[in-house]
Amino acid sequence: LNKMRYYFNQFGLGVKTGIDLPQESAGMQTNPKVVGGLLLDEAIGQFDTYTPLQLAQYVSTIANGGYRLQPRVVKSIHQPESEKLGPVIEERSANALNRINNSQSDIAIVKQGFKRVTQTGTAAGAFGSLDVSGKTGTAQTNYYGTNRNWWGTPTYNITFAGYYPSENPQVAFSVVVPSVDDKTKMNKNIAAKIVKAYVDLQKKYIKD
């Protein structure tokens, strides 16, 4: 279990991403006295709990060829001016936290699988003509809320982590929808709207 977690950590799963915000969560780990078949749960992402930002960092690591990049809220700080962006006071460059121990051929196989998810797999047709790669997820959990049963009400957290475009990716993202029916397409619908919004902004602000 510890060895598996160590390798997941290299992608940003189960460790802090290093974002420039206080009080970041590293997710949640359960340490049972008996592991047994729970290793299989860990292998498919249904034992430890990760944050949406960790999922985005993980898929970004795949997208960029193996570098775990530190996410930033602030890219640059400028001198204030009334009607335009002032001179740069401080610029924060990209910071690679680590390089995963996988070959480019390893990463290429994973990318091929991600692309097939949106072409013929569980997210087929969700993005229309947009060439998105990624992975859906359905994690079993329990909703406690006002339920008085100690085991709660069985429910699902559904996810999508992906990047766009598939070749030379420009943006990575993740979607987590908690406590819903496993048949809903909400995760894919939200992901599609994210990519569509990004494409619309490109058309508006980036000129040829």
Secondary structure, DSSP 8 states (H G I E B T S, - for coil): -HHHHHHHHHTTTTS----SSSS----B----S--TTHHHHHHTT-SSB--HHHHHHHHHHHHTTSEEE---S-SEEE---SSS---EEEE----EEEE-S--HHHHHHHHHHHHHHHHTSTTTTTTTTS--EEEEEEEEEEE-TT--STT-EEEEEEEEEEEESSSS--EEEEEEEEEE-TT--HHHHHHHHHHHHHHHHHHHH---
